[in-house]
Amino acid sequence: MLDKKTREKLKIEIAEELGLLEKVKKVGWKGLTAKESGKIGGIMTARQKKGQ
């Protein structure tokens, strides 16, 4: 399990890879659609499983 700081860093990294970082900076995480949030969460989960 990743600590909060590491999870946040990973979330930002994935958002950048998906081209969503500017949107996050502009409107915050709550401004993302469910689809965008789900995509980030899915990739985070996959990477955490891969790292174990």
C-alpha positions as CSV (number, residue, x, y, z in Angstrom):
1,M,0.0,0.0,0.0
2,L,1.4,3.4,-1.0
3,D,1.4,6.3,1.5
4,K,-0.7,9.4,0.8
5,K,2.2,11.4,-0.7
6,T,3.3,8.6,-3.1
7,R,-0.3,8.1,-4.2
8,E,-0.8,11.8,-4.9
9,K,2.5,11.9,-6.9
10,L,1.4,8.8,-8.9
11,K,-2.0,10.4,-9.6
12,I,-0.5,13.6,-10.9
13,E,2.0,11.6,-13.1
14,I,-0.9,9.6,-14.6
15,A,-3.0,12.7,-15.1
16,E,-0.1,14.2,-17.0
17,E,0.3,11.1,-19.2
18,L,-3.4,11.3,-20.0
19,G,-3.2,14.9,-20.9
20,L,-5.4,15.9,-18.0
21,L,-2.9,17.8,-15.8
22,E,-3.8,21.2,-17.1
23,K,-7.5,20.5,-16.5
24,V,-6.7,19.4,-12.9
25,K,-4.6,22.5,-12.3
26,K,-7.5,24.7,-13.7
27,V,-10.6,23.1,-12.1
28,G,-9.2,20.6,-9.5
29,W,-9.7,16.9,-9.2
30,K,-13.5,17.4,-8.6
31,G,-13.7,18.9,-12.1
32,L,-12.8,15.7,-13.8
33,T,-15.5,13.5,-15.3
34,A,-16.3,10.1,-13.8
35,K,-14.7,8.5,-16.9
36,E,-11.5,10.5,-16.5
37,S,-11.3,9.8,-12.7
38,G,-12.0,6.1,-13.3
39,K,-9.2,5.9,-15.9
40,I,-6.7,7.5,-13.5
41,G,-7.9,5.2,-10.7
42,G,-7.7,2.1,-12.9
43,I,-4.1,2.9,-14.0
44,M,-3.1,3.6,-10.4
45,T,-4.5,0.2,-9.3
46,A,-2.8,-1.6,-12.2
47,R,0.6,0.0,-11.4
48,Q,0.3,-0.8,-7.7
49,K,-0.5,-4.4,-8.4
50,K,2.4,-4.5,-10.9
51,G,4.8,-3.1,-8.3
52,Q,4.0,-5.7,-5.7
